[in-house]
Each structure stands twice: as C-alpha cells, then as structure tokens.
C-alpha cells in the first residue's frame, strides 16, 4: 500500500509504502528512503526507532532509519587529498568533516518510487555531479524486501565519472521495546576495529579487539551494572566486498537478529547521542541515550584518504552493489 504521508520542506509530497510478509511488516518513506517502522506480526513494539509522523524526519540529526550516502560515515577535513584541487566536500560535522554525504546527503533527499509490490519497494535517487562537492552524477537504487522473517536491503548505483560510493541503512534496532537497550547482547564477527579520535576519524591502524572493551567476538551484554558500552566504531570485516556473510548478531530474551552483508565493515553505534528529542517515538515517548543500536554495513570511514583501506571508488561502467539481510527469530519458537 502506498499513501501520501505529508510534504517535505520544499512542499513536495512524501509517500509511505507499507510492506508485509508472513512474519514481518515494514513502512518505507520516500523521504530519505527511511525504514520508518519494522514489526514482527505478533509483537506489539517496533524493532526500529522511528516516529509516527513525517515532521521529525525533516530534521533528523541521528539519521533514524535513513539510507545515508553518497559516502556513509566520515571523510576527514571534508577533503579528498590527491584529487583534483584537493576536492572539497560539505563539512557538515562541526565544520570539520563530511558526515554521511553532507548536509543534503541521501538521507534528506526525496526518492522516487520505481517499482513496488506487497512485500517490496524499489526507490531511486539521482544525485547530480558536484552535489555536496562530490564528482559524478550518481544514480542509486535501494530495494527493501520482506521474505518471511527476513528484511533484505539491496543498494545498487552507477556513475558517469569516478565517484565515491558508500551507502548504508542507518536504522537503530531495539528488539524488546524497552526504553533502552540494557537487556541486549551483541556479537560482532570481527577481529579488528578502528580506533578513532575525539571527532570520529580513525587515529590508528586496524587494531585487534582482543583484550579491549570493544571485543564483542562472543556474545556480550551492552550494559553491565548500569553502565552502557559506548561504541561508535568501525569493525573491520574484510579488505573488500565479498559474498554475503554473517557479520553480527543481536539478542534479547525473546528475539534474536542476525545480520549478514557484503560490505567490508560494520559500524556499531550504541546511541549515546540519542537525547534531547521533543518528538515522541513509536512507543509514545521521546528517545534518550542508548534507546537503540545502529549496525551500519559499509566501507571504512575516511577510506578516500587511506589507500590501504578498501576502495570506495565507483568507476564508469561498473555497478556498486551492497546487500544486507536481517533475519529475526523468536527464542522460544527456536528452542521448541
């Protein structure tokens, strides 16, 4: 089902598309290609943070549910060293760095509906050459599809020039509907992570997680004795894209989620900055710190300036393809 949901800041109509499978329901907005809601059919709460109305999404600093790009994560000093004229990008993070494609990245653009059915929708955006300082006209498609207990997100893109291309979905998951993720456990199937400076830019080479507070190679609680794990880091999975592979798991007493992806990294953010909301979320109250956890499959941060990182470049004639699948399983049903 497709319905008008309101208007964006330019007065254009925003649509909300409802999808359904045997086990899941989802709503997708054409504004930001946002995953606005995701529910198991027999559970009363949403599995993702979101707002019932459009208005809060028009100023969405935590990027709830959006497809972010054309470059997810940070590019240091909003510049690409070695590019022509040291290519300058939109410095939308404190005037220092380019974050998630700039202030008018894909998360705040109006996407067009290309195709849809009862359990899927395909949206498209054409990002012009020079937009936010990036080179190349980029045509990007995202397809959301429900299949029984799976949510699959496929992102494809082409460009008419060598262009940076790194998209991800920026949903915050909360599997039990509690105000915070204090009862969640996390596993990340990675042996290395990227330490960062105070502004989120990588400060060291990939570092072993073993022995660090960022070691979630085995299931570990996100909150111990009232203290939350404060994570805003990229976990290094591979040096390049690969066949879709399980990368992380999230668990509560009632529900498990398994995440598989083709991407070389997964950025984990436990939502420490989710505060000062006035708008009420799906549960009927404003979100606060650690209300949800983002698991963002993507290329590593600042890769355009780090030739030793996985390449973020999309060349003319090539096709960028990012696939991520979230599988949900009820613990009681699984053990019966």
SULBEL-V441025 format. One record per backbone hydrogen bond with DSSP energy under -0.5 kcal/mol. CO is the residue of the C=O (numbers start at 1). NH is the residue of the N-H. E is the energy in kcal/mol with one decimal. If there is no record, write none. Layout:
BEGIN
co=CO nh=NH e=E
co=CO nh=NH e=E
END
This chain:
BEGIN
co=1 nh=18 e=-3.0
co=3 nh=16 e=-2.8
co=6 nh=14 e=-3.2
co=8 nh=11 e=-2.0
co=12 nh=8 e=-2.3
co=14 nh=5 e=-3.7
co=14 nh=6 e=-0.8
co=15 nh=30 e=-2.4
co=16 nh=3 e=-2.1
co=16 nh=18 e=-0.5
co=17 nh=28 e=-2.5
co=19 nh=26 e=-2.1
co=23 nh=41 e=-2.4
co=24 nh=21 e=-2.8
co=25 nh=39 e=-2.8
co=26 nh=19 e=-3.3
co=27 nh=36 e=-1.7
co=27 nh=37 e=-1.3
co=28 nh=17 e=-3.3
co=30 nh=32 e=-0.8
co=30 nh=111 e=-3.1
co=31 nh=34 e=-1.1
co=32 nh=67 e=-2.4
co=34 nh=29 e=-2.7
co=34 nh=36 e=-1.2
co=37 nh=27 e=-2.1
co=38 nh=47 e=-3.6
co=39 nh=25 e=-2.3
co=40 nh=43 e=-1.8
co=47 nh=174 e=-2.2
co=50 nh=282 e=-1.4
co=54 nh=57 e=-2.0
co=54 nh=58 e=-0.7
co=55 nh=58 e=-1.4
co=56 nh=59 e=-0.8
co=59 nh=61 e=-0.5
co=60 nh=63 e=-2.2
co=63 nh=66 e=-1.5
co=65 nh=35 e=-2.6
co=66 nh=68 e=-0.7
co=66 nh=170 e=-3.1
co=68 nh=168 e=-1.5
co=69 nh=106 e=-2.3
co=70 nh=166 e=-2.5
co=71 nh=101 e=-1.0
co=73 nh=100 e=-2.3
co=74 nh=302 e=-2.5
co=75 nh=78 e=-1.8
co=75 nh=98 e=-2.1
co=76 nh=79 e=-1.5
co=78 nh=89 e=-3.4
co=79 nh=81 e=-0.6
co=80 nh=83 e=-1.6
co=83 nh=86 e=-2.4
co=87 nh=80 e=-1.8
co=90 nh=92 e=-1.5
co=91 nh=95 e=-0.6
co=92 nh=94 e=-0.9
co=93 nh=96 e=-2.7
co=93 nh=97 e=-1.5
co=97 nh=93 e=-2.5
co=97 nh=99 e=-0.6
co=98 nh=75 e=-2.0
co=99 nh=102 e=-1.6
co=100 nh=69 e=-0.8
co=102 nh=105 e=-1.6
co=105 nh=108 e=-2.1
co=106 nh=109 e=-1.1
co=109 nh=32 e=-3.0
co=109 nh=111 e=-0.6
co=112 nh=114 e=-0.6
co=112 nh=124 e=-2.3
co=115 nh=122 e=-3.1
co=118 nh=20 e=-2.1
co=119 nh=146 e=-2.8
co=120 nh=117 e=-2.7
co=121 nh=144 e=-2.3
co=122 nh=114 e=-3.0
co=122 nh=115 e=-1.4
co=123 nh=142 e=-2.3
co=124 nh=112 e=-3.0
co=125 nh=127 e=-0.6
co=125 nh=140 e=-2.8
co=126 nh=128 e=-0.6
co=127 nh=138 e=-2.7
co=128 nh=131 e=-1.8
co=130 nh=133 e=-2.1
co=131 nh=134 e=-1.9
co=132 nh=90 e=-1.7
co=134 nh=130 e=-2.5
co=136 nh=138 e=-0.7
co=137 nh=139 e=-0.5
co=137 nh=160 e=-1.2
co=138 nh=127 e=-3.0
co=138 nh=140 e=-0.6
co=139 nh=158 e=-1.9
co=140 nh=125 e=-2.5
co=141 nh=156 e=-2.3
co=142 nh=123 e=-2.9
co=142 nh=144 e=-0.5
co=143 nh=154 e=-2.4
co=144 nh=121 e=-2.0
co=145 nh=152 e=-3.0
co=147 nh=150 e=-1.9
co=148 nh=23 e=-0.7
co=149 nh=328 e=-2.4
co=150 nh=147 e=-2.3
co=150 nh=152 e=-0.5
co=151 nh=326 e=-2.9
co=152 nh=145 e=-2.2
co=152 nh=154 e=-0.5
co=153 nh=324 e=-2.3
co=154 nh=143 e=-2.9
co=155 nh=322 e=-3.0
co=156 nh=141 e=-3.0
co=157 nh=320 e=-2.7
co=158 nh=139 e=-2.5
co=159 nh=317 e=-0.5
co=163 nh=314 e=-3.4
co=166 nh=72 e=-3.2
co=168 nh=68 e=-2.7
co=170 nh=65 e=-1.4
co=171 nh=173 e=-0.5
co=171 nh=295 e=-0.6
co=172 nh=49 e=-2.5
co=173 nh=293 e=-1.9
co=181 nh=184 e=-1.5
co=184 nh=222 e=-2.4
co=185 nh=251 e=-2.5
co=186 nh=220 e=-2.0
co=187 nh=249 e=-2.7
co=188 nh=190 e=-2.1
co=191 nh=209 e=-2.2
co=192 nh=236 e=-1.7
co=193 nh=195 e=-0.7
co=193 nh=207 e=-3.0
co=195 nh=203 e=-2.4
co=195 nh=204 e=-0.9
co=197 nh=200 e=-1.9
co=201 nh=197 e=-2.6
co=207 nh=193 e=-2.2
co=209 nh=212 e=-2.6
co=212 nh=215 e=-1.3
co=214 nh=216 e=-1.0
co=216 nh=188 e=-2.7
co=220 nh=186 e=-2.8
co=222 nh=229 e=-2.8
co=224 nh=227 e=-2.0
co=226 nh=228 e=-0.5
co=227 nh=224 e=-2.5
co=228 nh=230 e=-0.6
co=229 nh=231 e=-1.0
co=231 nh=270 e=-2.1
co=233 nh=268 e=-2.7
co=234 nh=194 e=-2.1
co=234 nh=236 e=-0.5
co=235 nh=237 e=-0.6
co=235 nh=266 e=-1.9
co=236 nh=192 e=-0.7
co=245 nh=261 e=-2.5
co=247 nh=189 e=-2.5
co=248 nh=259 e=-2.9
co=249 nh=187 e=-2.5
co=250 nh=257 e=-3.1
co=251 nh=185 e=-2.5
co=254 nh=331 e=-2.0
co=255 nh=252 e=-2.2
co=256 nh=329 e=-2.2
co=257 nh=250 e=-2.8
co=258 nh=327 e=-2.9
co=259 nh=247 e=-3.1
co=259 nh=248 e=-1.6
co=260 nh=325 e=-2.6
co=261 nh=245 e=-1.9
co=262 nh=242 e=-1.7
co=264 nh=237 e=-2.7
co=264 nh=238 e=-1.9
co=265 nh=298 e=-2.5
co=266 nh=235 e=-2.4
co=266 nh=268 e=-0.6
co=267 nh=269 e=-0.5
co=267 nh=296 e=-2.9
co=268 nh=233 e=-1.6
co=269 nh=294 e=-3.0
co=271 nh=274 e=-1.6
co=271 nh=290 e=-2.7
co=273 nh=275 e=-1.7
co=280 nh=52 e=-0.5
co=281 nh=284 e=-1.9
co=285 nh=281 e=-2.0
co=287 nh=277 e=-0.7
co=288 nh=291 e=-1.2
co=290 nh=181 e=-2.4
co=293 nh=173 e=-3.2
co=294 nh=269 e=-2.3
co=294 nh=296 e=-0.5
co=295 nh=297 e=-0.8
co=296 nh=267 e=-3.1
co=298 nh=265 e=-1.3
co=300 nh=303 e=-1.3
co=302 nh=305 e=-1.5
co=303 nh=306 e=-1.6
co=306 nh=309 e=-2.5
co=312 nh=165 e=-2.3
co=314 nh=163 e=-2.6
co=315 nh=318 e=-2.2
co=320 nh=157 e=-1.6
co=322 nh=155 e=-3.1
co=323 nh=262 e=-1.7
co=324 nh=153 e=-3.2
co=325 nh=260 e=-2.6
co=325 nh=327 e=-0.5
co=326 nh=151 e=-2.5
co=327 nh=258 e=-2.6
co=329 nh=256 e=-2.9
co=330 nh=334 e=-2.4
co=331 nh=335 e=-1.7
co=332 nh=336 e=-0.8
END
